[in-house]
């Protein structure tokens, strides 16, 4: 199953808003076929694994598949979608056993196969669940999985008080963030970040862009009063952009921008209401939101418990009075010693430390 997980991860930049799935077919303790879900709308992992066997064993693929075991990281689909139901294809072959890494609450693949007489085993493997955190979260709670990415100094500062410097962390950490963006359906930021830092908020790593199946995430910006620099790179780069605002229409200067739309959202005091935003965005086919913002927007989401995972990139440098604290919520949180979160990753990325904490 660990090999199937590694296979599934190969598709993680190209499958949104779908799922990441890998499959291995084993016979006599030898891998005879493998595949993964390569791009959204393409053949599913188990179909690619079966086709791999057919390609390798053209004349006797049926005898090779007979008595084999198939490992799949996610329960096979039982409903017809962009492709046919995978269980119908699986039932064409005499598998000795079907082993599933994690259940899919939207499907009845295991029940279907069990009724057809197959031996089916579900592992409830955490590594398989982790492949599709956003999808499973959306299914279970009817709202996307929200990650917040924070680049900060050793003394927890993230916003420079002057424009003399832009970066806190090193190139390896910034490249890692590019991968986080590539996995996300939406990148969300605030007007202050757009106006002060002029970020692109897109994916620029060549190894990711090389795939024709890759789609840039949609870029969203919170701006209650539409006080935005419409000439910023955020608006003028290709891709879909959405302004979340309390206003009903965009100003004339913004209407000429290609692929720009407006999402009206309720206000809450001086800011937009993040709960109302999540309610609205949950109606769309969106599983993963990456929040890259300043302290105010981050705090407004944190205050109402909407952040499911924090990803910290921590520089060894201390900034002192050169910068502001990364979080400005009304409710103060001790992020690294808190009963609400588990530390799920702690690694070194270049000179910086990466710590991921996830809501329990």
N, C-alpha and C positions, 0 to 999 in steps of 0.2 A: 504493500500500500504506500510505503514511503516513496517508492519509485513513481507510482501513479501521481502522488502529490507533486513531486518535482516536475513531472510532465505537465500537469495542470497549470502550474505557475508560469509556464512558457507562453501561455495565451493571455496573461492577465492584463496586458495593455490593449488588447484588441477585441475583447469579448463584451465590454460594456454596451448596453445595460444588462447583458446576460450573465452567465455564471462561468466559473473556471472549473473545468473537469478534466481528469486524466483517467486513463484505463490501461490495464495490463492484462494480457492473456497468458496463462501459465499451463504447461503440460509437462509432466514428469520432472518437475522442479526446474524447468527451463522456460524462459520467456520466448513465446513464439509470435507474439503480436503486441503492438502498443500504439496508442494514439491519444490525442487530446483535443479539446474544443479550441480550434485555432482562431476563429473569428466569428463575430455575431452574425447569425443566420446561416452559418456553415454546418457541415455534418458534425454530429455530436461525437464525443470522445470514444464511446464504445463502438460506434459505427466505424470510426477511423481505425480502431484496434482490429476489428474484424476484417476490414479491408486490407490491413497490413498483412494479416495471415493469408488472405486470398492472393495477395501479390507475391508473397514468399513461397507459397505452396500451391501453385496454380492448378496442378493436376489432382492433388489430394487434400485440399484445404478442409473439406468436410470431415475427413477422418482425423485430421489434425485438431479441429475444433471439438470433435466428439470426445467427451471425457475430460475436457480441459476446465480450468477455473478462470473466471473473469473477475478482475478487481476493478471497481469503479468508485471514484472518490465521492460521487453524489448519486443518490437514488435515480435510476433511469426514468425518463419521462414516460408517462402513460397517456398523455394527451397530444393530439396533433397540434403543432404550432407552425413555426417557419419550416420545420422538417416533420417527417412522420414520427409517430410514437416509437421510441427506441425499444420498448418492451416487445413490440410486434416483430422487430428484427431479431431480437435476442431469442425469441421463441422458435425461430427457424432452425436453431442449432441445439445440439445435445450437450449442453454444458453440464459438467458434473456438479458445479457449485457457482453461485453468484455472490460475491462479497462486496458489500456497500460500505463506504467510509462514513457517510453522513446521510441523514434522511432529508428529503425535500418535502416540506409540508404541503406544497401545491400539487403533488403527484401521488399516485397510488401504484407506483411501479413494483414495490416489494410485494404488496398484496396480489397484484396481477400475476407476478411470476410464481408466487407460492401456490396460488390456485391452479396454475398450469402444471404443477408437479415438480418445480425446481427447488433444490435446496438453496435457501437464501439466508445469508448471515449479515447482520448490520453491526458495525463496530462502534459507532458513535465516537469516531476518532476526532480529537480536537484539532489536529493539523488539517484534516479535511474540512471541518467547520470553518477554520480560519481562512480558507481559500475564498469563502463567500460570505464574509461577515455582513457586508452591506445588504446583499440579497436576502439572507436569512433574517436579518434584523427588520427589514421592510415587511417581510411576510408575517413575522410574529407580532410586530408592534405598529404596523401600518404607517411607518415613517422612515425616512432614510437614516443611515448610519452617519453621524457627524464626527469627523476628525478635526482637531485643531492642531495646526503645526506652529510651533514657536521656536524661533532662533533667538537665543539669549546668551548673555554673559554669565560668568560664574556667580556674579552677585544679582542675577535674575533681572537684568536690564535689557530692554529690547528696542527702544525707540530713541534714536540719537536726537539731541536737542539742536544740532546744527546739521547742515548738509555737507560738511567736510568729509564725512564718512558715510558709506552705504552698507557695507557688509560686516556682520559680526562673526559669522562662521566661515570656514574654509571651503574650497572648491569641492572636495568629496562630499561634504554635507549638503551643499547646494545641488549637486548632481543627484543625491539621494532624494531630495525634495522633488526634483523633476520626475522621478519614478512615482512618487506619491500622487503627483498631479495626473500623470498618465493613467493611473488606475481609477481616477475619480470621474464621476459624471459631471460634477459642478465644482468650480473653484469660486469661493465666496470671499469677498473683501469689503472694505469700507471706503467711503469717500476720502477720508483723511490719508489713507495709504495711497490711493490713486493720485491725489493732488500733491502730496509731499514727496513720494518716492518714485513716481512714474514707472511702476512695474508693468511688465508685459503680461504676467500671470498665465503664460502658456507653456507648452512643453517644447524644449529646444534640443534635447539630446538626439544626436544623429542616429544612434542605434535604435531608438524608438521610432523616429520619423521615417526610417528606412522601410518600414512595413506599410504596404498600401492599404492594409486593413485598419490602420490606426486612425482614430478620430480624436481631434482635440477636444478636451472637456469644454463645456459651456462656461462662460465667465460671467459671474453675477457680482454686482456692487450695490451695497446699501447706501442710499443717499436720500434722507427724508425730504430735504428741500431742493434737491437737484443742483446743489452747489458743486459742480464737477468741472474738471478741465477736460473739455470734449476733444481736445487735441492730443490727449495723452495716448501712449502706445496701446494701452488697454482697449481703447475704442477703435483704433485705426489698423490694428492687426486683423488678419482674416479670422473667421470663426464667429460663432453666435455669442452675442453679448446681451445681458439683461440688466436693466436698472430697476432695483427694488426701491419704491418710493411711496410717499403718502399722496403725491400728486396724481392727477388723472391723465396728464399728457406730457410728452417731452417738449422742451423748448425748440424753436425753429432751428437753432444752431446744431441740434442733435439729430434732427429728422433726416438729414442727408447721409448719416452714418450707415453703412451697409450692415445688415444682419443685427440690428439693434432693436430691442423691444423693451416694453415696460411691464412690470408686475406691480400692481397696486397693493399696498400693505397697510394695515392699521398702525397707528402711532401708539406709543406707550411713554408718556412723559416727553422728554427731549429726544427720544430715540424711536426707531421703528420697533414694532412688537415682534420679536423673534419667534414666538409661539405661533402667531398668525402666519408668519412666513412659512414655517414648517408645515402647518396645516394645508396651506395652498400648494406647496411644492410636493407634498405627499400624494397629490392627485396624479402626478406625472410619473413616467417610468424612470425614476431616479432612485438609485440605491445608495450612492456614496457621495457625500459632500465633504470637501476639504476647505476648512476655514483658515484663511491666511490673512490676518488682520491686525490692527492695532489694539491697544488695551481696552478701549471702550466697547467695541463690537464684541470682542472676546468675552469681556465681562458681562455684557447683556445676555449672551447665550449661556454663559456659565451660571448666572444668577437664577435662571429658570431650568437648570439641570438638563440642557439640551445637548451637551457635548458628551459623546460616548467614549471618545478616546483622545488623549493629549499626546502629541509627539514632540518631544523637546530635543533640540540640538543645542548643546551647551558648550560654549567656548571656554577655554581655561582662563581667558582674560577677564579682569574686573574693570567695569566702566565707570563706577562711582557716579559723579555728578555729570558725566558726559551724556547720560541717557536716562530715560524713565523706566519704571517698573513695567514688566510685560503685561500685567493683568490689572484691570481697573473695575472689577465688579463690586457691588455693594456687599455681597457675601464673601468674606475672606476665606480662602481655601488653602489648607496645608497639603499641597499636591502630592508630596512624596511620603507622607505619613498620614494616610487618610483611609478610613474604613470603607469609603465609597469606591476606591480604585485599587486595582492590582497592578503591580509592575510586571509587564509581560515581555519586555525586552530591555536589555541594557548592554549596549555595544559601543565600540569605538569607531568613529567614522573620520578618518584622517586625524587631525589634532583635536577634534571635538567629540564629546560624548553624546550618544543618542539614548534617550530614555523614553519608553512608551508605557503609558499607564492607561488602563482600560476600565470602564465602569463594570462593577461586579454584577 
